[in-house]
Amino acid sequence: MAPMAKEDLAALDAHWRAANYLSVGQIYLMGNPLLTERLRPEHIKPRLLGHWGTSPGLNLVHTHLNRVIKERDLNALCVWGPGHGGPAVLANSWLEGSYTQTYPAVTRDAEGMERLFRQFSFPGGVPSHVAPETPGSIHEGGELGYSLAHAYGAAFDNPDLVVACVIGDGEAETGPLAGSWHSNKFLDPVHDGAVLPILHLNGYKIANPTLLARLPDAELDALLKGYGHDPLYVTGDDPLQVHQAMADTLDQALDRIAAIQRAARDGGAHQRARWPVVVLRTPKGWTGPRSVDGEPVENTWRSHQVPLSGVRENPDHLRQLEEWLRSYRPEELFDAEGAPTGDVLACVPEGERRLGATRHANGGLLSRALPLPPLEDFAVPVDEPGATLHEPTRVTGALLARVMADTARRRDFRVVGPDETESNRLGALFGATGKAWQERTLGTDEHLARDGRVMEVLSEHLCQGWLEGYTLTGRTASSPATKPSSTSSTRWSTSTSSG
Amino acid sequence: MAPMAKEDLAALDAHWRAANYLSVGQIYLMGNPLLTERLRPEHIKPRLLGHWGTSPGLNLVHTHLNRVIKERDLNALCVWGPGHGGPAVLANSWLEGSYTQTYPAVTRDAEGMERLFRQFSFPGGVPSHVAPETPGSIHEGGELGYSLAHAYGAAFDNPDLVVACVIGDGEAETGPLAGSWHSNKFLDPVHDGAVLPILHLNGYKIANPTLLARLPDAELDALLKGYGHDPLYVTGDDPLQVHQAMADTLDQALDRIAAIQRAARDGGAHQRARWPVVVLRTPKGWTGPRSVDGEPVENTWRSHQVPLSGVRENPDHLRQLEEWLRSYRPEELFDAEGAPTGDVLACVPEGERRLGATRHANGGLLSRALPLPPLEDFAVPVDEPGATLHEPTRVTGALLARVMADTARRRDFRVVGPDETESNRLGALFGATGKAWQERTLGTDEHLARDGRVMEVLSEHLCQGWLEGYTLTGRTASSPATKPSSTSSTRWSTSTSSG
């Protein structure tokens, strides 16, 4: 691939620096947002909260997703696994204008910037993690373990959607996330969209190194290939080199996704695809203070939350914070009114293509009432009390099968469960659809189908995550419960039996 | 490796057939245990319950563990992940005599065999899954997801113990299990014992194929190598061939374990070991009915529970059951009184070496009171109400550190948590021990140590599983909770914060 033009790289870097600046601003500042004067203690919030460590990585991913969305006119959604990096996602939403569109009081100028900063993790303000009110979000930050399952849930039956999913190396240690990698065995490249996992190895969790970041390279590569992925690596701590590598890699990944989809949709592919995964290895707290009070901070766990903690009281910390903020050269990034410059916004897509403005993150705008048949059609005649035996879930199964058949074209209804559809007597469903399955099949298998809309996997975490991702993007999913009385089309019920 | 002598293979096969016979007997029979007469409907239980599908695989593993335990005088424990295969574990306990030792009424003769059969999943009898009352068990069958974490918990600080762990391919789909593979990054070959995972791919769960069984071979191999293991494969459906392969493979695996331990304990090894994992691929419901009512059963999901379901009413099913039972040639396996023959018992170890009689599965026999310091040593002087500020968990940290120091030789105390020891102000612990860690370290790391007894991983499932395995084998573990009030040395408290 030809290297990018210098000015294009510089514009990406400007966007990234702006997002980093805004992230630091949210953690620390309640005044003087553009640093038009020297920083003084009264500009600093009285209580410092927030997670800086993951933010520069999230900002990098958002900047580069912007570029490919705009260049390719992609229909994209992003699930931010390290959603404790709320400052980053908020910063990007403000830069692209989706924040002001949602919250008009937070204008895209100096006054709005001050509001953006002050409200962050502040009484009466906004949460420090990605939250339901964050534009573009379907995934609660801090809900460690479910990002990838949510991403798959969003991609099912959304053939035109690309769902990027940033997975932190902390979250990657959790069981639910570790089990989610196998979701690719259930994704149909014809009727479903694509998931692009971006495993962000910044090396540290709260006070420890992370497991995946310390694996020998060959072991990590084997692991991701074992999960059925084709890994692409971006590694570095020099911004311009990383921008170039990240741009090349996202282009490669999206070209592969397009090729996989084309092959499958042309009817040519009969083997499960090896979808790409991006491994992004950048320093935790990148571009933040290298050391504080003599202790190394950048690229260590000490950058996890607030690297400079005594800013109001300690003049040295105050000076370091000002140097840090000025290192992004805000005067190049924002005009005199505080609006982002043209360079900063060069990569930002328009309208609903913006990650903070996609309808897919706001399922209520997309969902349609399910075509529910009259309940009378499924009435069970009882001539005499206590004289006949009936199995209620068999009746429910017939009803669900009707809904499944009536949504065959719309494809906005799924049944998800831990391999208990049949044992819970809902087997009538298999007259209307199959069980999603992309692996090889044997002659003795029954009901397995690439395009099936019943999903069975022996991980209730995965079931739960898929179901949430599917419904939060405006569709309906139901789960077979072990107890017939709790089967319902809108409520999830867990089941613990192994048979 | 030289092939085994024919008579040794035949003796292993006799033990396996006996265990299979006893497993089927438990599911079906309430009389005529030795088939001394033709099977009649009144010999059959009125309600048929139990899981046959996994049982022949568990019986194979138990038979072969017996052999290596006896030959090598191993101190071994086995965690039976597919513990819904209760009939298999009970059958083996009865064969080795640990069942009768624990429950004297269930004698090792025809009368006891009838009791063993009748009590299984019967009113007033015993559960159909491996349960606390099952000899040799620390892992509730059906608690899918925790087998491997329990096995590691048992192995920590038990340097002479080998913990085999059978993982079913259904359970392997769960998040907690998927995350547990990385436990090997926390196991110290000097002070801890060994865990030998045996991944049993019998291909099916309740009504579906399993994910791992249908992966392309190269992908499965990459996955296990990515988890840091060295995979060894045993595949087949011909019993004598599989006996030979399983014997060779267990010998290889145990030789490697011994070599790893020797190298580490001689002070020679500085890299994390690549421990073996055995992949056992045998048919689900192996040796059971090939087909029932025209449908294939053996090697399909239909063998998951009770392959012949209408035995009392359907003469054809009754005939098939009798053929099935007689296919094990019980007359060769049990003498006229119903006791197992010498051939059957040739592989069985003695005394506490028997898997159903090991003290490690009965932690109460091993646990010693912790050396708790006088609480007064940690009293916080409060001269005046409401006048001073104190952090209770810092005080707790000092107390835990004292206990940690006082158990430095005994090594029967650990603190386990999701990377919150420091943030919950229990950091005083690091004056007494380090954090368990076998990966490479960097100059900026703190407190990481191969032999550390604080364990931090960002998976609460793993924390919970390790802690259970450790305490159920007679030691004490504590967990730092997010809420200071719920920190205690005997209660586990979950924490959900990401920082």
Contacts between the chains, C-beta under 8 A, distances in Angstrom:
chain1	res1	chain2	res2	distance
A	51	B	498	7.9
A	51	B	499	6.3
A	84	B	498	4.9
A	84	B	499	6.3
A	129	B	498	7.9
A	141	B	498	7.8
A	142	B	496	7.6
A	142	B	497	7.2
A	142	B	498	4.7
A	144	B	458	7.0
A	144	B	498	5.8
A	145	B	175	7.2
A	170	B	419	7.7
A	170	B	458	4.8
A	170	B	498	7.2
A	171	B	458	7.2
A	173	B	179	6.6
A	173	B	182	7.0
A	173	B	457	5.7
A	173	B	458	4.0
A	173	B	459	5.1
A	173	B	462	7.8
A	174	B	175	7.3
A	174	B	179	6.1
A	174	B	458	6.1
A	174	B	459	4.9
A	174	B	460	7.6
A	174	B	461	7.5
A	175	B	145	7.2
A	175	B	174	7.3
A	175	B	175	3.5
A	175	B	176	4.1
A	175	B	177	7.4
A	175	B	178	6.2
A	175	B	179	3.6
A	175	B	180	7.4
A	175	B	459	5.4
A	175	B	461	4.2
A	175	B	462	6.9
A	176	B	175	4.1
A	176	B	179	8.0
A	177	B	175	7.4
A	177	B	179	7.6
A	178	B	175	6.2
A	178	B	178	3.9
A	178	B	179	4.0
A	178	B	181	7.8
A	178	B	182	7.8
A	178	B	459	7.8
A	179	B	173	6.7
A	179	B	174	6.1
A	179	B	175	3.6
A	179	B	176	7.9
A	179	B	177	7.6
A	179	B	178	4.0
A	179	B	179	7.3
A	180	B	175	7.4
A	181	B	178	7.8
A	182	B	173	7.0
A	182	B	178	7.8
A	182	B	211	5.3
A	185	B	211	5.7
A	205	B	419	5.0
A	205	B	458	5.3
A	206	B	419	4.5
A	206	B	420	6.7
A	206	B	422	7.5
A	206	B	423	5.8
A	206	B	498	7.6
A	206	B	499	5.2
A	207	B	419	6.0
A	207	B	421	7.4
A	207	B	422	4.3
A	207	B	423	6.6
A	207	B	456	7.6
A	208	B	419	5.3
A	208	B	435	6.7
A	208	B	448	7.8
A	208	B	456	5.3
A	209	B	437	7.8
A	209	B	439	7.3
A	209	B	441	7.9
A	209	B	442	7.5
A	209	B	445	6.3
A	209	B	448	7.6
A	210	B	458	7.5
A	211	B	182	5.3
A	211	B	185	5.7
A	211	B	439	7.2
A	211	B	457	7.3
A	214	B	439	4.0
A	214	B	440	5.8
A	215	B	228	7.6
A	215	B	439	7.3
A	219	B	225	6.9
A	219	B	226	5.7
A	219	B	228	6.0
A	220	B	226	7.1
A	221	B	226	7.6
A	222	B	222	4.4
A	222	B	223	7.5
A	222	B	225	4.4
A	222	B	226	3.8
A	223	B	222	7.5
A	223	B	223	6.8
A	223	B	225	8.0
A	223	B	226	2.6
A	223	B	227	6.7
A	224	B	226	7.1
A	225	B	219	6.9
A	225	B	222	4.4
A	225	B	223	8.0
A	225	B	226	7.3
A	226	B	219	5.7
A	226	B	220	7.1
A	226	B	221	7.6
A	226	B	222	3.8
A	226	B	223	2.6
A	226	B	224	7.1
A	226	B	225	7.3
A	226	B	226	4.6
A	226	B	227	7.9
A	227	B	223	6.7
A	227	B	226	7.9
A	228	B	215	7.6
A	228	B	219	6.0
A	296	B	444	5.1
A	299	B	444	7.6
A	300	B	444	4.8
A	304	B	499	6.1
A	305	B	499	5.8
A	419	B	170	7.7
A	419	B	205	5.0
A	419	B	206	4.5
A	419	B	207	6.0
A	419	B	208	5.3
A	420	B	206	6.7
A	421	B	207	7.5
A	422	B	206	7.5
A	422	B	207	4.3
A	423	B	206	5.8
A	423	B	207	6.6
A	435	B	208	6.7
A	437	B	209	7.8
A	439	B	209	7.3
A	439	B	211	7.2
A	439	B	214	4.0
A	439	B	215	7.3
A	440	B	214	5.8
A	441	B	209	7.9
A	442	B	209	7.5
A	444	B	296	5.1
A	444	B	299	7.6
A	444	B	300	4.8
A	445	B	209	6.3
A	448	B	208	7.8
A	448	B	209	7.6
A	456	B	207	7.6
A	456	B	208	5.3
A	457	B	173	5.7
A	457	B	211	7.3
A	458	B	144	7.0
A	458	B	170	4.7
A	458	B	171	7.2
A	458	B	173	4.0
A	458	B	174	6.1
A	458	B	205	5.4
A	458	B	210	7.5
A	459	B	173	5.1
A	459	B	174	4.9
A	459	B	175	5.4
A	459	B	178	7.8
A	460	B	174	7.7
A	461	B	174	7.4
A	461	B	175	4.2
A	462	B	173	7.8
A	462	B	175	6.9
A	496	B	142	7.6
A	497	B	142	7.1
A	498	B	51	8.0
A	498	B	84	4.9
A	498	B	129	7.8
A	498	B	141	7.7
A	498	B	142	4.5
A	498	B	144	5.6
A	498	B	170	7.3
A	498	B	206	7.7
A	499	B	51	6.2
A	499	B	84	6.1
A	499	B	206	5.8
A	499	B	304	6.5
A	499	B	305	5.8
